Amino acid sequence: MLIGLLSDTHDRLPAIDGLVRLMLERGVAMVLHAGDYCSPFALRPLLEHNVTMAGVFGRNDGDHEGLKAYAASGLGIELFESPHSMDVGGQLVLLVHDLGDVSTRSIEQHSIVVHGFTHREEMKSRGDTLIVNPGEACGWLYGPPSAAVLDLDTRRVEFLQLPTA
């Protein structure tokens, strides 16, 4: 099962749309978002593409109720407080905005941890736990907008970047 990984979209609609398109071209079944949508309208590309998504709130998501209401206007988008633990395709996944907000023990109890906050692509292992930051989907700080695709069966991660103009 392929899942898309997003974080730190920060309202940049063209980048969000482009990254969702790339993920769908690769056959993702759902998207996990590690927070910092900022405004409710940042969910629009996911709703327009009918993408199933689970996400957590980040530090720049001030209007949690507005985001939840906008997500509820479509199908298949659920938003949770960070951190949030869930089963995805038989893997226990921890979705968190800032990795520093969870203990080492909590991290190691999960097969996969997806986080954001730093705006930098990263993939590492801690014991048997795969830890992935898909980078910044907004592309405001460190280069082109980025995301990732994770194959849950092989635990292979492909980082995606939008081409620069």
C-alpha positions as a Markdown table, in Angstrom:
| # | Residue | x | y | z |
|---|---|---|---|---|
| 1 | Met | 0.0 | 0.0 | 0.0 |
| 2 | Leu | 1.4 | 3.4 | -1.0 |
| 3 | Ile | 0.6 | 6.4 | 1.2 |
| 4 | Gly | 1.5 | 10.1 | 0.6 |
| 5 | Leu | 3.2 | 12.1 | 3.2 |
| 6 | Leu | 2.7 | 15.9 | 3.6 |
| 7 | Ser | 3.6 | 18.5 | 6.1 |
| 8 | Asp | 4.0 | 22.3 | 6.4 |
| 9 | Thr | 1.7 | 23.2 | 3.5 |
| 10 | His | 1.2 | 26.7 | 4.9 |
| 11 | Asp | -1.6 | 27.8 | 2.6 |
| 12 | Arg | 0.4 | 27.4 | -0.7 |
| 13 | Leu | -2.4 | 26.0 | -2.8 |
| 14 | Pro | -0.5 | 25.5 | -6.1 |
| 15 | Ala | 2.2 | 23.5 | -4.4 |
| 16 | Ile | -0.3 | 21.4 | -2.4 |
| 17 | Asp | -2.2 | 20.7 | -5.7 |
| 18 | Gly | 1.0 | 19.8 | -7.6 |
| 19 | Leu | 2.2 | 17.5 | -4.9 |
| 20 | Val | -1.1 | 15.8 | -4.5 |
| 21 | Arg | -1.2 | 15.2 | -8.3 |
| 22 | Leu | 2.3 | 13.7 | -8.2 |
| 23 | Met | 1.2 | 11.4 | -5.3 |
| 24 | Leu | -1.9 | 10.3 | -7.2 |
| 25 | Glu | 0.2 | 9.6 | -10.3 |
| 26 | Arg | 2.2 | 7.2 | -8.2 |
| 27 | Gly | -0.9 | 5.4 | -6.9 |
| 28 | Val | -1.2 | 6.5 | -3.3 |
| 29 | Ala | -4.2 | 5.2 | -1.4 |
| 30 | Met | -4.3 | 7.9 | 1.2 |
| 31 | Val | -2.3 | 10.9 | 2.5 |
| 32 | Leu | -0.9 | 11.5 | 6.0 |
| 33 | His | -0.4 | 15.2 | 6.9 |
| 34 | Ala | 1.8 | 16.2 | 9.8 |
| 35 | Gly | 0.3 | 19.6 | 10.3 |
| 36 | Asp | 0.7 | 23.3 | 9.6 |
| 37 | Tyr | -2.1 | 23.7 | 7.0 |
| 38 | Cys | -2.6 | 27.2 | 8.4 |
| 39 | Ser | -6.0 | 28.1 | 6.9 |
| 40 | Pro | -8.9 | 25.8 | 6.2 |
| 41 | Phe | -8.8 | 26.5 | 2.5 |
| 42 | Ala | -5.4 | 24.7 | 2.4 |
| 43 | Leu | -7.4 | 21.5 | 2.4 |
| 44 | Arg | -9.1 | 22.4 | -0.9 |
| 45 | Pro | -6.7 | 20.5 | -3.2 |
| 46 | Leu | -7.2 | 17.3 | -1.2 |
| 47 | Leu | -11.0 | 17.7 | -1.3 |
| 48 | Glu | -10.9 | 18.5 | -5.0 |
| 49 | His | -8.9 | 15.3 | -5.8 |
| 50 | Asn | -11.1 | 13.2 | -3.4 |
| 51 | Val | -8.0 | 12.1 | -1.5 |
| 52 | Thr | -8.5 | 10.2 | 1.8 |
| 53 | Met | -6.4 | 11.9 | 4.4 |
| 54 | Ala | -5.6 | 11.7 | 8.1 |
| 55 | Gly | -3.8 | 14.7 | 9.6 |
| 56 | Val | -2.7 | 16.3 | 12.9 |
| 57 | Phe | -2.6 | 20.0 | 13.8 |
| 58 | Gly | 0.6 | 21.9 | 13.8 |
| 59 | Arg | 1.7 | 25.0 | 15.7 |
| 60 | Asn | 0.5 | 27.4 | 12.9 |
| 61 | Asp | -3.1 | 25.9 | 12.8 |
| 62 | Gly | -5.0 | 28.4 | 14.9 |
| 63 | Asp | -8.5 | 27.6 | 13.8 |
| 64 | His | -8.9 | 23.9 | 14.6 |
| 65 | Glu | -12.7 | 24.1 | 14.4 |
| 66 | Gly | -12.6 | 25.9 | 11.1 |
| 67 | Leu | -10.2 | 23.3 | 9.7 |
| 68 | Lys | -12.4 | 20.4 | 11.0 |
| 69 | Ala | -15.5 | 22.1 | 9.5 |
| 70 | Tyr | -13.9 | 22.6 | 6.1 |
| 71 | Ala | -12.6 | 18.9 | 6.1 |
| 72 | Ala | -16.1 | 17.7 | 6.9 |
| 73 | Ser | -17.4 | 19.4 | 3.8 |
| 74 | Gly | -15.9 | 16.5 | 1.8 |
| 75 | Leu | -15.4 | 12.8 | 2.4 |
| 76 | Gly | -12.5 | 11.0 | 3.9 |
| 77 | Ile | -10.5 | 13.7 | 5.7 |
| 78 | Glu | -10.0 | 13.4 | 9.5 |
| 79 | Leu | -8.0 | 15.8 | 11.6 |
| 80 | Phe | -6.6 | 15.0 | 15.1 |
| 81 | Glu | -4.7 | 16.7 | 17.8 |
| 82 | Ser | -0.9 | 15.9 | 17.6 |
| 83 | Pro | 0.4 | 13.3 | 18.3 |
| 84 | His | -2.0 | 10.7 | 16.9 |
| 85 | Ser | -1.5 | 7.0 | 16.7 |
| 86 | Met | -3.3 | 4.8 | 14.2 |
| 87 | Asp | -3.2 | 1.6 | 12.2 |
| 88 | Val | -2.5 | 2.1 | 8.5 |
| 89 | Gly | -2.4 | -0.9 | 6.4 |
| 90 | Gly | -1.4 | -3.1 | 9.3 |
| 91 | Gln | 1.4 | -0.8 | 10.5 |
| 92 | Leu | 1.2 | 1.2 | 13.7 |
| 93 | Val | 1.8 | 4.8 | 12.7 |
| 94 | Leu | 2.5 | 7.8 | 14.9 |
| 95 | Leu | 1.6 | 11.1 | 13.2 |
| 96 | Val | 3.0 | 14.1 | 15.0 |
| 97 | His | 3.9 | 17.7 | 14.0 |
| 98 | Asp | 7.0 | 18.2 | 16.2 |
| 99 | Leu | 9.0 | 15.0 | 16.9 |
| 100 | Gly | 10.2 | 16.7 | 20.1 |
| 101 | Asp | 6.7 | 16.6 | 21.5 |
| 102 | Val | 6.9 | 12.8 | 22.0 |
| 103 | Ser | 9.1 | 10.5 | 24.1 |
| 104 | Thr | 11.6 | 8.1 | 22.7 |
| 105 | Arg | 9.5 | 5.3 | 24.2 |
| 106 | Ser | 6.4 | 6.4 | 22.3 |
| 107 | Ile | 8.4 | 6.6 | 19.0 |
| 108 | Glu | 9.8 | 3.1 | 19.5 |
| 109 | Gln | 6.4 | 1.6 | 20.1 |
| 110 | His | 5.4 | 2.5 | 16.5 |
| 111 | Ser | 6.5 | 0.9 | 13.2 |
| 112 | Ile | 6.5 | 4.3 | 11.4 |
| 113 | Val | 6.6 | 7.9 | 12.7 |
| 114 | Val | 5.7 | 10.8 | 10.3 |
| 115 | His | 6.5 | 14.3 | 11.4 |
| 116 | Gly | 7.0 | 17.8 | 10.1 |
| 117 | Phe | 7.9 | 21.1 | 11.9 |
| 118 | Thr | 11.6 | 21.4 | 10.7 |
| 119 | His | 10.6 | 21.9 | 7.0 |
| 120 | Arg | 13.5 | 19.5 | 6.0 |
| 121 | Glu | 13.3 | 16.2 | 4.3 |
| 122 | Glu | 14.5 | 13.4 | 6.6 |
| 123 | Met | 14.4 | 9.6 | 6.8 |
| 124 | Lys | 16.1 | 7.7 | 9.6 |
| 125 | Ser | 15.6 | 4.6 | 11.8 |
| 126 | Arg | 15.5 | 4.3 | 15.5 |
| 127 | Gly | 15.6 | 0.6 | 16.3 |
| 128 | Asp | 12.9 | -0.9 | 14.1 |
| 129 | Thr | 11.0 | 2.4 | 13.8 |
| 130 | Leu | 11.1 | 4.3 | 10.5 |
| 131 | Ile | 11.0 | 8.1 | 11.0 |
| 132 | Val | 10.1 | 10.3 | 8.1 |
| 133 | Asn | 9.7 | 14.0 | 7.6 |
| 134 | Pro | 8.5 | 14.7 | 4.0 |
| 135 | Gly | 9.9 | 18.2 | 4.1 |
| 136 | Glu | 8.0 | 21.4 | 3.5 |
| 137 | Ala | 5.1 | 21.2 | 1.0 |
| 138 | Cys | 5.0 | 25.0 | 0.9 |
| 139 | Gly | 8.6 | 25.4 | -0.3 |
| 140 | Trp | 8.9 | 28.7 | 1.5 |
| 141 | Leu | 12.2 | 28.2 | 3.3 |
| 142 | Tyr | 14.5 | 25.4 | 1.9 |
| 143 | Gly | 13.9 | 25.0 | -1.8 |
| 144 | Pro | 11.2 | 23.5 | -3.9 |
| 145 | Pro | 7.9 | 22.2 | -2.4 |
| 146 | Ser | 8.4 | 18.6 | -1.2 |
| 147 | Ala | 6.5 | 15.6 | -0.1 |
| 148 | Ala | 7.0 | 11.8 | 0.1 |
| 149 | Val | 5.5 | 8.5 | -0.9 |
| 150 | Leu | 5.9 | 5.6 | 1.5 |
| 151 | Asp | 5.4 | 2.0 | 0.5 |
| 152 | Leu | 4.1 | 0.4 | 3.7 |
| 153 | Asp | 5.0 | -3.1 | 2.5 |
| 154 | Thr | 8.7 | -2.4 | 1.7 |
| 155 | Arg | 9.1 | 0.7 | 3.9 |
| 156 | Arg | 10.7 | 2.4 | 0.9 |
| 157 | Val | 10.4 | 6.2 | 0.9 |
| 158 | Glu | 10.4 | 8.3 | -2.3 |
| 159 | Phe | 10.9 | 12.0 | -1.8 |
| 160 | Leu | 9.1 | 14.2 | -4.3 |
| 161 | Gln | 9.8 | 17.7 | -5.3 |
| 162 | Leu | 7.9 | 20.1 | -7.6 |
| 163 | Pro | 10.1 | 21.4 | -10.4 |
| 164 | Thr | 11.2 | 25.0 | -10.0 |
| 165 | Ala | 10.1 | 27.5 | -12.5 |
